[in-house]
Amino acid sequence: MRIAIATDAWFPQINGVVRTLDKTISLLKEWGHEVLCINPGLFRSVPMPTYPDIPLALFPYARVKEMLDAFQPDAIHLSTEGPIGWAGRRYCLRHNHPYTTTYHTRFPEYVRLRAPIPLSLSYAFVRAFHNKATLTMVATGSMKKTLESHGFKNLEYWTRGVDIEHFVPIDQPVLDLPHPIALYLGRVAVEKNITDFLDLKMPGSKVVIGDGPALESLQQRYPQAHFLGYRKNGDLTRLLASADVMVFPSRTDTFGLVMLEAMACGVPVATYPVEGPLDVIKNGINGWMDEDLPTAVTRALEVDRNSCRQFAEGYSWEACTRQFLTLIQSNLSDPVVESAPAEKRL
């Protein structure tokens, strides 16, 4: 099967969207599918306003059309609502080619935090992008209900996965800090609501792992916290597994892959009861949700670490990718190939 995926989020960015697409594309290729990934690295670009680490492709339509014409995909999936995504949408509508999309990011809320633009206007923009698709994939049931309330149609569930071979518990913690160690992992940006974490009045230590446009200002504002910057591979796993609790203060994420990564390391998660965590966190099993974040942290610290690991083992990238493949195949006029080799099935 020939699958074209258009995305405005790609390496060197490191976030949940990029990790999801990277794992999905790798498995699709391993299973024998041909995949074209149309990404910002193939275009001239400019830095995104207020977020210079994110490149935005300049006038991508002609190049997008050239690549899709040459590739002749069976399926086209548009992953983001940026210039490349809109160019892909334009191509599909002009050529009467069905396409699918994913709602990865709460774009209206992100914009509202940076500029005085009404949510209704931003939602109208995003809805126009997705509602022309044959279906839009969302990561959780609670997010599906929220989008339906905003007039989105043809929504289908596409879960996420975690690499349980890479994210594992460790015997010897590497963070030599006073306990309990509360850790935030992710993009350091205003939409992540990190100040709610850093403002917590609690004993022990606070650690922030990640990079982003708010890093320097938060370092200056919270000198008592430990900002470790961006980490990867085994270094990240060892640091994450050394924490006593991971605090996920975001109210705008559609899922939050870092929660699964923390659980795979045996670390419980403290968070708000909002879209994303509502479908992932089970109080007393893998963390704690509460509108009072200090309470969530206190209760999460009591959760058994083995229980967190067992919960994470129920998620796999193979199952996630198989679900994605089933969804895009359901929109083809002619059935194409088996979704995955028999030995890969769960």
C-alpha positions, 0 to 999 in steps of 0.5 A: 500500500502506498501511503502519503503522510503530510505533516508540519511537525517533524525532526528536529522537533521532538514532541508527541506528534513527531514521535507518533509519526516516526513510530507509525511510519517506521512500522508501516515500512517494516510491514511492507508499505511504501510511505512518503512523508512530506515534511518541512525539511523538504521546503524553504521555511521561516520560523513560527512566530513566538516559537522560532524552533518550529519551521513553517514551509513557504508556499508549499503547494507546488512541491506538495503537488509534484510529490503526490503526483509522482508518488500516486498514493493509495491513501493520503493522511494530513497530520497537521493544520499548518502550511503543508497540511493545508497544501495537502488538503487543497490537493485532495479537494482539487483532485477529488482524492479522499483523505484522513486527518489527525487532531493532534494539537489543541491549536485554538487554545494554543493560539489563545494563550499567545494572542487575543484571538477568540476561540470561536474563530480559531475553532472555525479555522481548524474545523474547516480543515478537518471536516472536509476529511473522510474521517479525523482521528483523535487520541481519546474519547474525552477529546472526541466529545469536546470536538463534537461539541465544537461541530467536528464530524466523522471522528474516529479513535486512534490511540497512542503507544509507548516503547516499553523496551526503552522506557524501563524502571531502574535499580539505581536512581541517578538524580542525587537530590532531596526526595520526593523528586517531582519531575516535569518532562516535555516542551517548555512553553506557555501552553504546558502550564508549567508554572502550576508545577513550579509554584507547588509548595512541597518538600523535596525537589522539582526537576524540568526536562525539556527545551522550548521558548519559555525555558530561559524565563522560567529558569530566571523566575524559579532558580530553586528548580533544576532545569536539565534541558533536552535529554534523550535515549538512555539518559532520559530514561534514567532521569525519568525513572529516578523521579518519585512522581511526574507532574503533568500540569497541561490543560491543553494536550490531546493525549500526553505521551510522556505520561505513558513514558513515565508509567513505563519507568514505574513513575506515577503521574499527577495531573488535572482531570482534563482531556487526555489524562481523563482517558489515561490516568486511573486514580490509585493505579498509575497516578492521581487526578485532582483539580487541586494539583498538590493533592494529586501529587500527594496521592500519586506518591502513594501509588505502587510503581509496579502498577504503573509499569503494568498499565503502560505494558498494555499500550504498544506502538504495534497496536497503535499503528495497526489501528491507524492502518485500519482507519485509512484502509476503511476510506479506500474505494478498493481494499488494499493488502493486509494491515500487518504480517500475521506474526505482528498481530496481537 
